[in-house]
């Protein structure tokens, strides 16, 4: 793995994985702190995750075969403690005159790379995390120090010996890069959606995108909870039969997240609570129990019930589940108020939880 492209691919893939793990907490925090999600801000946060993964890949990869012979051969080349040694390296590596020859100097390229590598960290620290100059520089120094210690210890003694050089000059140039990034951070303000469209406590319209986001959170949460319960059950009690597995990994999490939580709370499913939505009855308040039962069976609850039956008895229920999934999504997009199939059947509206006297949702 010597090709930098491989490191980039790994960083992007790891960024996607990390984004998937943190998606629900981030959505919930964004709606509560900013009142909305914001597409450009989501992309910026995803960029930060990819950048964090790239720091890991570019500073730890490639990993050589750290055999005893390799460690013995490289035993004296793991630590460089002389500040500004890179200046002497530049003079030693210089092979010609002029700017072009200077820019081709490997020592110059390495120093510039170390600065540039930490410029995004300074920009993210100031723009995303609202850190001041001193805090940003301290963050850059701390991250660089952690990386250098990781390299010096062979990834904290996971490998037989260190395989990368821990260099005090890297610490200096990385910290400089964070400081430069702090100065460049105002460029990120040019991206749209940096400031929320209204104060966080102000009700927002119930849009199709917001409805679908809540439904997606419900779907992913049921799958993740069901998978976790299934794995734990298998480890503790052995592999269950198909019927039991379908009940504990599909129907149980669906009932818990899509029925029990709404009945115990304000009527909103887990996903709706994440995006600050709730169903409302004809009077604008929490729906009656019978309406919530109808909503559960006609919506996501019915979908997961059909999937449970399909897994347990193989009776052709999967096409019905897919049809219900498709119709529910379409009806959450098109009709006024974005009620969805379950809302239409149960006679419910979908409203913003911050709306006090608004019994019906506004259109997208």
Secondary structure as GFF3:
##gff-version 3
##sequence-region A 1 364
A	DSSP	alpha_helix	4	33	.	.	.	ID=ss1
A	DSSP	alpha_helix	39	60	.	.	.	ID=ss2
A	DSSP	alpha_helix	68	73	.	.	.	ID=ss3
A	DSSP	beta_strand	79	80	.	.	.	ID=ss4
A	DSSP	alpha_helix	85	93	.	.	.	ID=ss5
A	DSSP	alpha_helix	99	103	.	.	.	ID=ss6
A	DSSP	alpha_helix	106	127	.	.	.	ID=ss7
A	DSSP	alpha_helix	133	152	.	.	.	ID=ss8
A	DSSP	alpha_helix	154	157	.	.	.	ID=ss9
A	DSSP	beta_strand	166	167	.	.	.	ID=ss10
A	DSSP	alpha_helix	168	184	.	.	.	ID=ss11
A	DSSP	three_ten_helix	185	190	.	.	.	ID=ss12
A	DSSP	alpha_helix	208	237	.	.	.	ID=ss13
A	DSSP	alpha_helix	242	246	.	.	.	ID=ss14
A	DSSP	pi_helix	247	251	.	.	.	ID=ss15
A	DSSP	alpha_helix	252	255	.	.	.	ID=ss16
A	DSSP	pi_helix	256	260	.	.	.	ID=ss17
A	DSSP	alpha_helix	261	264	.	.	.	ID=ss18
A	DSSP	alpha_helix	270	274	.	.	.	ID=ss19
A	DSSP	beta_strand	277	280	.	.	.	ID=ss20
A	DSSP	alpha_helix	289	298	.	.	.	ID=ss21
A	DSSP	alpha_helix	300	313	.	.	.	ID=ss22
A	DSSP	alpha_helix	317	333	.	.	.	ID=ss23
A	DSSP	alpha_helix	340	346	.	.	.	ID=ss24
A	DSSP	beta_strand	349	352	.	.	.	ID=ss25
###
